[in-house]
Amino acid sequence: QILFPLILTDADDRDCRTLLKTLSLFLVLMAVWLLLSGIYTPLIIGFGVASCLLSALIAYRMDVVDHEGHPLHLGPRIITYWGWLFIEIFKANVDVAKCVLFPRKYLRPSIFTVTASQKSDLGRVIYANSITLTPGTVTVDLDGDQVMVHSMTEVSAAGIKSGDMDRRVTTVMEEA
């Protein structure tokens, strides 16, 4: 270390990556804060910087700034998934509207379990949250790779059981 002070150990490299992720977290929080605030006076921006900095420092001290907690690695794949999910949410809204207008014909509640093929916790959480975001379905329990789902209609249950959403999340996570 004395002869080659620029050589980083594995621990130093990990610390450097964590600090860069913390800085990135601060910048993302600040960008979102600025977009949602809409007030750009120096005092309010100062409060925003302070709150985003405090949040990033707390996340750093809690050691929760990691690969899954800051998923920049998903990149453009998650954007295309969100587009597909938006279309599915729209179709599910139509299905729920039919259920509200004609409950005797369409309302067929059920609870069933599906197996999530994702290997990471983040992948399984994205899958479970996608099910819950889709109107007419709710993730009741996520235990390991087993996902218990409540569905209002047969159509929504069939959509989950088909495995299309599961495959798409697995593709986003590059776990196939």
PyMOL commands that set and color helices and strands:
alter all, ss='L'
color gray80, all
select helices_A, chain A and resi 10-37+42-61+72-101+103-106+121-133+154-161+164-172
alter helices_A, ss='H'
color red, helices_A
select strands_A, chain A and resi 110-115+137-143+146-151
alter strands_A, ss='S'
color yellow, strands_A
deselect
rebuild
show_as cartoon
